[in-house]
Amino acid sequence: MALSPEIYEAAWNNDPAIRKMAERILREWISKTKKAETAWELTRLMESKQDPDKALKLILGIMALDKEGKEFGLLGAGPLEDFLNYSGPDYIEVIEKLAARNPRFKEVLGHVWQTSIMDLNVWERVEKVCGPKK
């Protein structure tokens, strides 16, 4: 069951492990590291569905650390899209709340694309929040 939006938003700042991993992923993306091992670790975490709360906290941590929003496209079309593919039905309500209260998160959510494995209801709710893709 999803936690409150405030917990996800604060986790990157309050949990040193979340912050460290979020910082490593953002550094890998900024430096265009070919292997991006930490980013793959996040992907594996989402695919396993073992700790979706941690995955969402990491996504919000990366977003918060990316002050200029230069990697928002990658964050939305990568980790957030994967998160919605694997945990969307259980977390779409908190995703909607985060987008309503945080324009930066709504911007990241706007980079998500529908995939063949994404629950149709989840995609429809993402479109409702962000508007249809152009």
VOBA-365509 format. One record per residue (C-alpha): residue number from 1; residue in one letter; z, x, y. Coordinates in nm, 4 decimals. Example, Ala and Ser with C-alpha at 12.3 -4.5 7.8 and 13.67 -1.06 7.14 Angstrom:
BEGIN
+-----+------+----------+----------+----------+
| seq | type |        w |        u |        v |
+-----+------+----------+----------+----------+
|   1 |    A |   0.7800 |   1.2300 |  -0.4500 |
|   2 |    S |   0.7140 |   1.3670 |  -0.1060 |
+-----+------+----------+----------+----------+
END
This chain:
BEGIN
+-----+------+----------+----------+----------+
| seq | type |        w |        u |        v |
+-----+------+----------+----------+----------+
|   1 |    M |   0.0000 |   0.0000 |   0.0000 |
|   2 |    A |  -0.0928 |   0.1311 |   0.3411 |
|   3 |    L |   0.1698 |   0.2443 |   0.5884 |
|   4 |    S |   0.1842 |   0.1501 |   0.9561 |
|   5 |    P |  -0.0748 |   0.3052 |   1.1907 |
|   6 |    E |   0.1989 |   0.4948 |   1.3761 |
|   7 |    I |   0.2949 |   0.6878 |   1.0639 |
|   8 |    Y |  -0.0627 |   0.8072 |   1.0092 |
|   9 |    E |  -0.1076 |   0.8990 |   1.3742 |
|  10 |    A |   0.2152 |   1.1009 |   1.3905 |
|  11 |    A |   0.1923 |   1.2725 |   1.0516 |
|  12 |    W |  -0.0290 |   1.5625 |   1.1600 |
|  13 |    N |   0.2277 |   1.6534 |   1.4242 |
|  14 |    N |   0.5417 |   1.5870 |   1.2159 |
|  15 |    D |   0.4394 |   1.7210 |   0.8759 |
|  16 |    P |   0.3685 |   2.0963 |   0.8743 |
|  17 |    A |   0.1656 |   2.0767 |   0.5501 |
|  18 |    I |  -0.0612 |   1.8042 |   0.6908 |
|  19 |    R |  -0.1047 |   1.9960 |   1.0160 |
|  20 |    K |  -0.1840 |   2.3247 |   0.8396 |
|  21 |    M |  -0.4483 |   2.1677 |   0.6148 |
|  22 |    A |  -0.6013 |   1.9718 |   0.9056 |
|  23 |    E |  -0.6195 |   2.2928 |   1.1119 |
|  24 |    R |  -0.7874 |   2.4812 |   0.8237 |
|  25 |    I |  -1.0484 |   2.2092 |   0.7741 |
|  26 |    L |  -1.1303 |   2.1934 |   1.1444 |
|  27 |    R |  -1.1581 |   2.5746 |   1.1634 |
|  28 |    E |  -1.3945 |   2.5757 |   0.8655 |
|  29 |    W |  -1.6137 |   2.3127 |   1.0290 |
|  30 |    I |  -1.6160 |   2.4827 |   1.3676 |
|  31 |    S |  -1.7041 |   2.8174 |   1.2137 |
|  32 |    K |  -1.9599 |   2.6462 |   0.9881 |
|  33 |    T |  -1.8041 |   2.8084 |   0.6829 |
|  34 |    K |  -2.0492 |   2.7599 |   0.3991 |
|  35 |    K |  -1.7920 |   2.7045 |   0.1271 |
|  36 |    A |  -1.5432 |   2.5004 |   0.3353 |
|  37 |    E |  -1.2939 |   2.5139 |   0.0491 |
|  38 |    T |  -1.0213 |   2.3230 |   0.2305 |
|  39 |    A |  -1.2625 |   2.0437 |   0.3211 |
|  40 |    W |  -1.3623 |   2.0192 |  -0.0454 |
|  41 |    E |  -0.9936 |   2.0001 |  -0.1314 |
|  42 |    L |  -0.9691 |   1.6929 |   0.0937 |
|  43 |    T |  -1.2749 |   1.5392 |  -0.0757 |
|  44 |    R |  -1.1197 |   1.5950 |  -0.4180 |
|  45 |    L |  -0.7944 |   1.4382 |  -0.2946 |
|  46 |    M |  -0.9803 |   1.1234 |  -0.1891 |
|  47 |    E |  -1.1915 |   1.1024 |  -0.5036 |
|  48 |    S |  -0.8811 |   1.1303 |  -0.7214 |
|  49 |    K |  -0.7100 |   0.8442 |  -0.5316 |
|  50 |    Q |  -0.3809 |   1.0242 |  -0.6016 |
|  51 |    D |  -0.2513 |   1.0264 |  -0.2446 |
|  52 |    P |  -0.4598 |   0.8147 |  -0.0057 |
|  53 |    D |  -0.1782 |   0.8195 |   0.2498 |
|  54 |    K |  -0.2017 |   1.1983 |   0.2704 |
|  55 |    A |  -0.5803 |   1.1777 |   0.2967 |
|  56 |    L |  -0.5646 |   0.9357 |   0.5897 |
|  57 |    K |  -0.2983 |   1.1465 |   0.7597 |
|  58 |    L |  -0.5259 |   1.4499 |   0.7274 |
|  59 |    I |  -0.8220 |   1.2610 |   0.8730 |
|  60 |    L |  -0.6128 |   1.1595 |   1.1733 |
|  61 |    G |  -0.4778 |   1.5130 |   1.2035 |
|  62 |    I |  -0.8263 |   1.6609 |   1.2146 |
|  63 |    M |  -0.9238 |   1.4022 |   1.4753 |
|  64 |    A |  -0.6194 |   1.4796 |   1.6895 |
|  65 |    L |  -0.6763 |   1.8546 |   1.6704 |
|  66 |    D |  -1.0433 |   1.8176 |   1.7666 |
|  67 |    K |  -0.9618 |   1.7661 |   2.1339 |
|  68 |    E |  -1.3265 |   1.7572 |   2.2460 |
|  69 |    G |  -1.4474 |   1.5404 |   1.9587 |
|  70 |    K |  -1.7208 |   1.7867 |   1.8640 |
|  71 |    E |  -1.6711 |   1.7280 |   1.4904 |
|  72 |    F |  -1.6239 |   1.3491 |   1.5040 |
|  73 |    G |  -1.9654 |   1.2869 |   1.3485 |
|  74 |    L |  -1.8812 |   1.5093 |   1.0535 |
|  75 |    L |  -1.5328 |   1.3586 |   1.0228 |
|  76 |    G |  -1.6665 |   1.0019 |   1.0193 |
|  77 |    A |  -1.9703 |   1.0545 |   0.7969 |
|  78 |    G |  -1.7716 |   1.2837 |   0.5668 |
|  79 |    P |  -1.3991 |   1.2395 |   0.4997 |
|  80 |    L |  -1.3514 |   0.8950 |   0.6564 |
|  81 |    E |  -1.6573 |   0.7579 |   0.4785 |
|  82 |    D |  -1.5312 |   0.9049 |   0.1499 |
|  83 |    F |  -1.1874 |   0.7578 |   0.2169 |
|  84 |    L |  -1.3388 |   0.4116 |   0.2654 |
|  85 |    N |  -1.5496 |   0.4541 |  -0.0490 |
|  86 |    Y |  -1.2462 |   0.5233 |  -0.2647 |
|  87 |    S |  -0.9525 |   0.3545 |  -0.0907 |
|  88 |    G |  -1.1152 |   0.1158 |   0.1556 |
|  89 |    P |  -1.0058 |  -0.2161 |   0.0034 |
|  90 |    D |  -0.6394 |  -0.1151 |   0.0142 |
|  91 |    Y |  -0.6574 |   0.0437 |   0.3597 |
|  92 |    I |  -0.9126 |  -0.1524 |   0.5626 |
|  93 |    E |  -0.6428 |  -0.3456 |   0.7452 |
|  94 |    V |  -0.4740 |  -0.0292 |   0.8722 |
|  95 |    I |  -0.8181 |   0.1186 |   0.9540 |
|  96 |    E |  -0.8868 |  -0.1863 |   1.1725 |
|  97 |    K |  -0.5486 |  -0.1498 |   1.3429 |
|  98 |    L |  -0.6046 |   0.2208 |   1.4065 |
|  99 |    A |  -0.9484 |   0.1515 |   1.5580 |
| 100 |    A |  -0.8046 |  -0.1231 |   1.7802 |
| 101 |    R |  -0.5300 |   0.1000 |   1.9181 |
| 102 |    N |  -0.7109 |   0.4347 |   1.9296 |
| 103 |    P |  -1.0575 |   0.4663 |   2.0888 |
| 104 |    R |  -1.1012 |   0.8153 |   1.9411 |
| 105 |    F |  -1.0482 |   0.6783 |   1.5912 |
| 106 |    K |  -1.2912 |   0.3954 |   1.6626 |
| 107 |    E |  -1.5462 |   0.6583 |   1.7653 |
| 108 |    V |  -1.4945 |   0.8461 |   1.4367 |
| 109 |    L |  -1.5216 |   0.5173 |   1.2445 |
| 110 |    G |  -1.8530 |   0.4535 |   1.4196 |
| 111 |    H |  -2.0001 |   0.7528 |   1.2326 |
| 112 |    V |  -1.9316 |   0.5988 |   0.8904 |
| 113 |    W |  -2.2355 |   0.4758 |   0.6994 |
| 114 |    Q |  -2.2449 |   0.2187 |   0.4227 |
| 115 |    T |  -2.2788 |   0.3754 |   0.0797 |
| 116 |    S |  -2.3679 |   0.2315 |  -0.2590 |
| 117 |    I |  -2.0074 |   0.2642 |  -0.3761 |
| 118 |    M |  -1.8388 |   0.1207 |  -0.0662 |
| 119 |    D |  -1.6916 |  -0.2251 |  -0.1125 |
| 120 |    L |  -1.9119 |  -0.4727 |   0.0771 |
| 121 |    N |  -1.6119 |  -0.6407 |   0.2412 |
| 122 |    V |  -1.4930 |  -0.3034 |   0.3686 |
| 123 |    W |  -1.8364 |  -0.2292 |   0.5183 |
| 124 |    E |  -1.8561 |  -0.5715 |   0.6827 |
| 125 |    R |  -1.5163 |  -0.5173 |   0.8434 |
| 126 |    V |  -1.6190 |  -0.1695 |   0.9654 |
| 127 |    E |  -1.9299 |  -0.3251 |   1.1221 |
| 128 |    K |  -1.7160 |  -0.5958 |   1.2818 |
| 129 |    V |  -1.4996 |  -0.3293 |   1.4454 |
| 130 |    C |  -1.7804 |  -0.0905 |   1.5468 |
| 131 |    G |  -2.0834 |  -0.3148 |   1.5655 |
| 132 |    P |  -2.3942 |  -0.2839 |   1.3503 |
| 133 |    K |  -2.5696 |   0.0507 |   1.3125 |
| 134 |    K |  -2.8717 |   0.0991 |   1.5351 |
+-----+------+----------+----------+----------+
END
